[in-house]
Amino acid sequence: MEILTPQDLKEKFHDPWVAPYQKVLTMVDGDLVEIVEYHPCIGGSEWMVYQYERSSDLVLQSKRDGNKHTYLTRVGKTDLELKPSFRAAGIQEVTVEGGEVRVVHAGLAGAGVGAGMCRGMAEGVKRIELHDVGGGSKLGKAAVITPRMEKVILGIDDTDTKEEGATWTMAHNVGIELSKMRFQYLDHVTVQLYPHNPNKTQNCVAIALVFAVLPGEKDKLVHEARKLLKKYTLSDKTSIAVLEGLKIPEKLRSYSEAAKMSMITLEEAEKVAGEVGVELVEVTGNQGKIGALAALGLYNDLKEAARVHE
C-alpha cells in the first residue's frame, strides 16, 4: 500500500489511460455521508452511478447531473462481490475519523483505475491509500481521503419587483460570489410556487442554493449571503431560510408541496420553520420567508420543484 497525494499521483502516472476527476467533496450528517464527484467525462459517468448503487449496499442513492455524480452512503464496511459487467465497481468502506472522510473504492479493469488514480488527482482530495492500481483485467482498489464537510442549503425569495430584477439570476450570482470565499457552490434549484398568488411579481418562484462548507463555517456563509443579498436586492421583502444536513424533514417537504398549491401565511411559515429547525433570516423584510422556506423542501427533487400545479 502506498500513500500518495494528488501531486504525487500526477508526477507518477502520465499514462493516457488515467483521466483525473475534477473535484471530490464529502459531507457528513451523523452516520450518513454524501459524496459529490465531478467526473472527467459527462455521459460516461452514468455508468459509474449505475454500477455503484448496484454493487454496494453502502450506497443508498445515486444520481448524475452532467458530469457531477452524487452518492448518498451510510458509514460502514461491506464485502463487494465484483463481477465483470454486472457489478464492476463499488464502495467497500466509508468511515469518518476526526476531520476526515475515508472512502474505499474498488473496481475491475478501468473502474479500478478510476478507484484510485483518477479520483486521487482531484481537487479536494488530501491523499489516497493505493492498494492496487487496476487496469486490464486486474482489480483496482484505493482509499480516498477528503476533508469532512457539511451541507447547507439557502432558500432565497423576494429579490425583484414588478418593474425589474430576476430572483434566479441574482441568487446564482450570489452563489458564484460565495464560491470565491472557500464555500463550495454545488447547485441552484428553481422551485415553482403557487402560480395564482396575487402578490407574485410574475412567475412566482423561489431559489435554493446548495453548498458544502467546512465545520463551523455555516454562520459565516449565512452572514456573507445576507450581506450580498442586501447589497443587490431590489425588494423590501427579501429573506433567507437555512437548512443544515443531508435530510429533509417530512413536515418541511409537506410545507413546500402546500406552497406550490395554495397561499401560505407568514405565521404558518414561521411555525413550520421552528418545528423543523430551519433558521429564517430577514434581509430587507419578512414576506420572503414564505417562499424561501418552501424552496428548501424540494431542493433535491428537481422534477417536482419545477412542476406547476394548476
C-alpha positions as CSV (number, residue, x, y, z in Angstrom):
1,M,0.0,0.0,0.0
2,E,1.3,3.5,-1.0
3,I,0.1,6.8,0.5
4,L,0.1,9.4,-2.3
5,T,-1.0,13.0,-2.6
6,P,-2.7,14.3,-5.8
7,Q,0.6,15.9,-6.8
8,D,2.4,12.6,-6.2
9,L,-0.1,10.8,-8.5
10,K,0.3,13.4,-11.2
11,E,4.0,13.0,-11.2
12,K,3.9,9.3,-11.1
13,F,1.2,8.5,-13.6
14,H,1.3,10.1,-17.0
15,D,-0.4,7.3,-18.9
16,P,-3.1,8.0,-21.4
17,W,-5.4,5.7,-19.5
18,V,-5.6,8.0,-16.5
19,A,-8.2,10.7,-16.7
20,P,-8.3,12.8,-13.5
21,Y,-11.5,13.6,-11.7
22,Q,-12.1,17.3,-11.4
23,K,-13.2,17.5,-7.8
24,V,-14.3,15.3,-4.9
25,L,-16.3,16.5,-1.8
26,T,-17.7,14.6,1.2
27,M,-20.4,15.9,3.5
28,V,-21.3,14.2,6.8
29,D,-24.5,14.1,8.8
30,G,-24.5,11.6,11.6
31,D,-24.0,8.1,10.0
32,L,-24.7,9.4,6.5
33,V,-22.1,10.7,4.1
34,E,-22.9,12.4,0.7
35,I,-20.1,12.0,-1.8
36,V,-20.0,14.5,-4.7
37,E,-17.7,13.8,-7.6
38,Y,-17.0,15.7,-10.8
39,H,-16.2,13.1,-13.3
40,P,-13.7,13.7,-16.2
41,C,-16.5,12.7,-18.7
42,I,-20.1,13.7,-19.0
43,G,-22.5,11.0,-20.1
44,G,-19.8,8.4,-19.2
45,S,-20.4,9.0,-15.5
46,E,-23.9,7.4,-15.8
47,W,-22.1,4.0,-15.9
48,M,-20.5,4.7,-12.6
49,V,-23.7,5.8,-10.9
50,Y,-25.4,2.7,-12.1
51,Q,-22.7,0.3,-11.1
52,Y,-22.1,1.8,-7.6
53,E,-25.7,1.5,-6.5
54,R,-25.9,-2.0,-8.0
55,S,-22.7,-3.3,-6.4
56,S,-22.6,-1.8,-2.9
57,D,-25.2,-1.8,-0.2
58,L,-23.4,1.2,1.4
59,V,-24.8,3.3,-1.4
60,L,-28.3,4.3,-0.5
61,Q,-28.9,6.5,-3.5
62,S,-27.0,7.7,-6.5
63,K,-27.7,10.3,-9.2
64,R,-26.0,12.1,-12.1
65,D,-26.3,15.7,-13.3
66,G,-24.0,16.3,-16.2
67,N,-20.5,15.2,-15.1
68,K,-21.4,15.6,-11.4
69,H,-22.4,12.4,-9.6
70,T,-23.7,12.1,-6.1
71,Y,-23.8,9.1,-3.8
72,L,-25.7,9.1,-0.5
73,T,-24.0,6.5,1.6
74,R,-24.0,5.1,5.1
75,V,-21.0,4.8,7.3
76,G,-19.8,1.2,7.4
77,K,-18.0,-1.7,5.6
78,T,-19.3,-4.3,3.2
79,D,-18.0,-7.1,1.1
80,L,-18.1,-6.4,-2.6
81,E,-18.7,-9.4,-4.8
82,L,-17.5,-7.8,-8.0
83,K,-18.4,-9.4,-11.3
84,P,-17.3,-8.1,-14.8
85,S,-20.0,-6.0,-16.4
86,F,-22.7,-6.9,-13.8
87,R,-21.1,-5.5,-10.6
88,A,-17.9,-3.9,-11.8
89,A,-17.2,-1.3,-9.2
90,G,-18.4,-0.1,-5.8
91,I,-17.7,1.4,-2.4
92,Q,-16.3,-1.1,0.1
93,E,-16.0,1.1,3.2
94,V,-17.0,4.6,4.4
95,T,-15.5,5.9,7.7
96,V,-15.4,9.3,9.4
97,E,-12.3,10.0,11.5
98,G,-12.0,13.4,13.1
99,G,-11.9,16.0,10.3
100,E,-11.5,13.4,7.5
101,V,-13.7,11.1,5.5
102,R,-12.2,7.8,4.1
103,V,-13.9,6.1,1.3
104,V,-12.6,2.8,-0.1
105,H,-13.3,2.3,-3.8
106,A,-12.7,-0.9,-5.7
107,G,-13.3,-1.8,-9.3
108,L,-12.4,-4.2,-12.1
109,A,-10.3,-3.1,-15.1
110,G,-10.9,0.6,-16.0
111,A,-13.2,1.0,-13.0
112,G,-10.2,0.1,-10.8
113,V,-8.1,2.8,-12.4
114,G,-10.9,5.3,-11.5
115,A,-10.9,4.0,-8.0
116,G,-7.5,5.4,-7.1
117,M,-5.5,7.3,-9.7
118,C,-8.3,9.2,-11.4
119,R,-10.1,10.2,-8.2
120,G,-6.8,10.7,-6.4
121,M,-5.8,13.6,-8.7
122,A,-9.0,15.6,-8.0
123,E,-9.3,18.9,-6.3
124,G,-10.5,18.3,-2.7
125,V,-8.6,15.1,-2.2
126,K,-6.0,15.2,0.6
127,R,-4.3,11.8,-0.2
128,I,-5.1,8.2,-1.2
129,E,-4.1,4.9,0.1
130,L,-3.3,3.0,-3.1
131,H,-3.7,-0.8,-2.7
132,D,-4.0,-2.0,-6.3
133,V,-3.5,0.1,-9.5
134,G,-6.0,-1.8,-11.6
135,G,-6.4,-1.7,-15.4
136,G,-6.5,-4.5,-17.9
137,S,-8.2,-7.5,-16.2
138,K,-6.9,-6.5,-12.7
139,L,-8.7,-5.3,-9.6
140,G,-8.0,-1.7,-8.6
141,K,-8.5,-0.6,-5.0
142,A,-7.8,2.7,-3.1
143,A,-9.0,4.7,-0.1
144,V,-9.7,8.3,-1.0
145,I,-9.3,10.7,2.0
146,T,-11.1,14.1,1.9
147,P,-11.9,16.8,4.4
148,R,-15.1,16.3,6.4
149,M,-17.6,18.9,5.2
150,E,-21.3,19.8,6.0
151,K,-24.2,20.5,3.7
152,V,-26.0,23.9,3.9
153,I,-29.0,24.9,1.7
154,L,-30.1,28.5,1.5
155,G,-33.6,29.2,0.4
156,I,-34.0,32.7,-1.1
157,D,-37.1,34.6,-2.2
158,D,-38.4,38.1,-3.0
159,T,-35.5,39.9,-4.5
160,D,-37.2,41.5,-7.6
161,T,-40.1,43.9,-8.2
162,K,-42.7,44.0,-10.9
163,E,-40.6,46.6,-12.8
164,E,-37.2,44.9,-12.7
165,G,-35.0,42.1,-11.5
166,A,-34.9,38.3,-11.6
167,T,-34.5,36.2,-8.4
168,W,-32.9,33.2,-10.1
169,T,-30.1,35.2,-11.7
170,M,-29.4,37.2,-8.6
171,A,-29.3,34.1,-6.5
172,H,-26.9,32.4,-8.9
173,N,-24.6,35.4,-8.9
174,V,-24.6,35.4,-5.1
175,G,-23.7,31.7,-5.2
176,I,-20.8,32.5,-7.5
177,E,-19.6,35.2,-5.2
178,L,-19.8,32.9,-2.2
179,S,-17.8,30.2,-4.1
180,K,-14.9,32.7,-4.1
181,M,-14.9,32.6,-0.3
182,R,-14.0,28.9,0.2
183,F,-17.6,27.8,0.2
184,Q,-18.4,25.0,-2.4
185,Y,-21.4,26.1,-4.5
186,L,-22.9,22.8,-5.6
187,D,-26.3,23.5,-7.0
188,H,-29.0,26.1,-7.9
189,V,-32.6,24.9,-7.9
190,T,-35.6,26.9,-9.1
191,V,-38.7,26.0,-7.2
192,Q,-42.1,26.8,-8.7
193,L,-44.6,28.1,-6.1
194,Y,-48.3,28.8,-6.2
195,P,-49.0,30.3,-9.7
196,H,-52.1,32.1,-8.6
197,N,-50.5,34.1,-5.8
198,P,-51.8,37.7,-6.1
199,N,-48.6,39.0,-4.6
200,K,-46.2,37.5,-7.1
201,T,-44.1,39.6,-9.4
202,Q,-44.6,37.2,-12.4
203,N,-43.6,33.5,-12.4
204,C,-43.7,33.0,-8.6
205,V,-40.5,31.0,-8.0
206,A,-38.1,30.7,-5.1
207,I,-34.5,29.6,-5.2
208,A,-32.4,27.0,-3.3
209,L,-28.7,27.3,-3.3
210,V,-26.7,24.3,-2.2
211,F,-23.3,24.5,-0.5
212,A,-20.7,22.3,1.1
213,V,-18.9,24.0,3.9
214,L,-16.2,23.2,6.5
215,P,-17.5,22.5,10.0
216,G,-18.2,25.8,11.8
217,E,-18.5,27.8,8.6
218,K,-22.3,27.8,8.3
219,D,-22.8,31.1,10.2
220,K,-20.2,32.8,8.0
221,L,-21.9,31.5,4.9
222,V,-25.2,32.9,6.0
223,H,-23.7,36.2,7.0
224,E,-22.0,36.7,3.7
225,A,-25.1,35.6,1.7
226,R,-27.2,38.1,3.7
227,K,-24.7,40.9,3.0
228,L,-24.6,40.2,-0.7
229,L,-28.4,40.0,-1.0
230,K,-28.8,43.2,0.9
231,K,-26.5,44.9,-1.5
232,Y,-28.1,43.6,-4.7
233,T,-31.8,43.0,-3.9
234,L,-34.5,45.3,-5.4
235,S,-37.2,44.3,-2.9
236,D,-38.0,45.3,0.6
237,K,-39.3,41.7,1.3
238,T,-36.1,39.6,0.8
239,S,-35.5,36.7,3.2
240,I,-33.3,33.6,3.6
241,A,-34.1,30.2,5.0
242,V,-31.3,27.9,6.2
243,L,-31.3,24.1,6.2
244,E,-28.4,22.1,7.5
245,G,-27.6,18.4,6.9
246,L,-28.5,15.7,4.4
247,K,-32.1,15.1,5.5
248,I,-35.3,16.9,4.6
249,P,-37.8,16.7,7.4
250,E,-41.1,15.3,6.2
251,K,-43.0,18.3,7.6
252,L,-40.8,20.6,5.5
253,R,-41.4,18.6,2.4
254,S,-45.2,18.8,3.0
255,Y,-45.0,22.5,3.6
256,S,-43.2,23.0,0.3
257,E,-45.8,20.9,-1.6
258,A,-48.5,23.0,0.0
259,A,-46.8,26.2,-1.1
260,K,-47.0,25.1,-4.7
261,M,-50.7,24.6,-4.5
262,S,-52.1,27.3,-2.1
263,M,-51.5,30.5,-0.3
264,I,-49.3,30.3,2.8
265,T,-49.2,32.9,5.6
266,L,-46.1,34.2,7.2
267,E,-47.3,32.8,10.6
268,E,-47.6,29.3,9.1
269,A,-44.1,29.6,7.6
270,E,-42.5,30.7,10.9
271,K,-44.3,27.9,12.8
272,V,-43.1,25.2,10.4
273,A,-39.6,26.6,10.4
274,G,-39.5,26.5,14.2
275,E,-40.8,22.9,14.2
276,V,-38.2,21.6,11.7
277,G,-35.2,23.6,13.0
278,V,-34.8,25.8,9.9
279,E,-33.4,29.3,10.6
280,L,-35.2,32.2,8.9
281,V,-33.2,35.3,8.2
282,E,-34.7,38.7,7.3
283,V,-32.6,40.6,4.8
284,T,-34.9,43.5,3.9
285,G,-38.2,42.1,5.0
286,N,-40.2,39.2,6.3
287,Q,-42.5,38.3,3.4
288,G,-39.8,36.4,1.6
289,K,-39.6,33.8,4.4
290,I,-42.6,32.0,3.0
291,G,-41.0,31.2,-0.4
292,A,-37.5,30.9,1.0
293,L,-38.7,28.1,3.3
294,A,-40.6,26.4,0.5
295,A,-37.5,26.2,-1.7
296,L,-35.8,24.0,0.9
297,G,-38.2,21.2,1.0
298,L,-37.8,20.4,-2.7
299,Y,-34.2,21.2,-3.5
300,N,-33.3,17.6,-4.1
301,D,-36.4,16.8,-6.2
302,L,-35.8,18.7,-9.4
303,K,-38.9,17.5,-11.3
304,E,-41.3,18.3,-8.5
305,A,-39.5,21.6,-7.8
306,A,-40.2,22.7,-11.4
307,R,-43.7,21.3,-11.7
308,V,-46.7,23.7,-11.9
309,H,-49.8,22.7,-10.0
310,E,-52.8,24.4,-11.7
